Amino acid sequence: MNLTKRLSVTALSATLAACANQPIDNSPANPTSVLKANVAINGLYVPDFGGKQTVYTRSDKRRIDNKIEFDSFIMRWANSDESNIFRVDKKLFWLIDHDQESYQECPVSGCANLSWLEQLNKDSADDEQDDSEDYESYEDLGCSVQLSSNDFDVKATGNKRVISGFNSNEYTVKWKTEFADKDGKKDTNLLQFVFWTTDPTAQMNSAWKVNRAFQEAYTKDAENDLLMQLLGKEGYMAIAAFSGDVKKTDEKQYNGFIKALNKIEGYPLSIKLEWFQKSEACLAQRSPQKSESMGLSSGLEGAAMGAMSNFLEQQKDKIVAEWKKDALVRYIYEVTYVSEDMVKDSAFNVPYGYKLSNRQ
């Protein structure tokens, strides 16, 4: 037997052995609401990254697959391939790391983990050699401010566009707040949304119905969900309707800015959020700008953390001078597929062979 044949036989044997260790998936397939979307996040306060999301929903369970990739080479360590599985029927949540083939098990409201950006701020604060400025509240600064203006506006622009093969209409939302200190200097925050919506198809209406059944079941057992704690069930469901996850059916209960959002009609195919900020209040109390050179002594991840902290500091003067030219954070979510598909029950379980890394 020549070398090529021996290599072919070895490769075939290895493949067969790997397949033999994988159990056959005999779980039944059942109707499931399936949504696919592209996500992009960028801005002055975050490194550019994007990804794809797939959401599988039934009345008592949901799985969200997120695959994220950063544009910058130095941030590639933060790329992720994860799934969030909410099992309302079991009152459990599984956070699955496909790269590590591991998972965490937590209450259905989610795991108490820090996001990568929160971890970045925490690590920077804990580093004795890092004297960069942390985000500070008015209480932290010891500065008293008052809300001087609070303006909210929703408009149907009349603009039209084809997105994912659907005719869509544009709506814009602007929310501007100003906080003034004792000297009359103001901090200005501007949140801008752009919605592109379409007349819902039968598949979209079906997805709304299934998603509402899930959200109703979820809110009964997710008392520790952050949005639930902040807004209550009615507010939580209003935000779910605002984001397009469920159909608006509780308009009479809405008030304030949520009521104004009822001007937006249809199924949202694309949502863009931009946050602009100009900070001119409490300047005397704010920490002076400092920076530090980037080192590799703590490895690529540590270097990336340091680079991000310095990057945020270096952007502050630019943000104050040109605050409307670029957003601090820009988030774009665009739906590419909505349908009811037959999906195997195993999609809502931890994959075979994955190891438990944490339980809360």
Stockholm file with secondary structure:
# STOCKHOLM 1.0

chainA/1-360         MNLTKRLSVTALSATLAACANQPIDNSPANPTSVLKANVAINGLYVPDFGGKQTVYTRSDKRRIDNKIEFDSFIMRWANSDESNIFRVDKKLFWLIDHDQESYQECPVSGCANLSWLEQLNKDSADDEQDDSEDYESYEDLGCSVQLSSNDFDVKATGNKRVISGFNSNEYTVKWKTEFADKDGKKDTNLLQFVFWTTDPTAQMNSAWKVNRAFQEAYTKDAENDLLMQLLGKEGYMAIAAFSGDVKKTDEKQYNGFIKALNKIEGYPLSIKLEWFQKSEACLAQRSPQKSESMGLSSGLEGAAMGAMSNFLEQQKDKIVAEWKKDALVRYIYEVTYVSEDMVKDSAFNVPYGYKLSNRQ
#=GR chainA/1-360 SS CCHHHHHHHHHHHHHHHHHHTSCCCCCCEEEEEEEEEEEEEESTTSCCEEEEEEEEEETTEEEEEEEEEESSGGGGGGCEEEEEEEETTTTEEEEEETTTTEEEEEETTCCCCCCHHHHHHHHHHHCTTCCCCCCCCHHHHTCCCEEEEEEEEEEEEEEEEEETTEEEEEEEEEEEEEEECTTSCEEEEEEEEEEEEECCCHHHHHHHHHHHHHHHHHHHHCTTCHHHHHHHHHHHHHHHHHTTSSCCCCGGGCCHHHHHGGGCCSEEEEEEEEEEEEECTTGGGSCCCCCCCCCSTTHHHHHHHHHHHHHHHHTHHHHHHTTTTSCSEEEEEEEEEEEEEEEEGGGGSCCTTCEEEEEC
#=GC SS_cons         CCHHHHHHHHHHHHHHHHHHTSCCCCCCEEEEEEEEEEEEEESTTSCCEEEEEEEEEETTEEEEEEEEEESSGGGGGGCEEEEEEEETTTTEEEEEETTTTEEEEEETTCCCCCCHHHHHHHHHHHCTTCCCCCCCCHHHHTCCCEEEEEEEEEEEEEEEEEETTEEEEEEEEEEEEEEECTTSCEEEEEEEEEEEEECCCHHHHHHHHHHHHHHHHHHHHCTTCHHHHHHHHHHHHHHHHHTTSSCCCCGGGCCHHHHHGGGCCSEEEEEEEEEEEEECTTGGGSCCCCCCCCCSTTHHHHHHHHHHHHHHHHTHHHHHHTTTTSCSEEEEEEEEEEEEEEEEGGGGSCCTTCEEEEEC
//
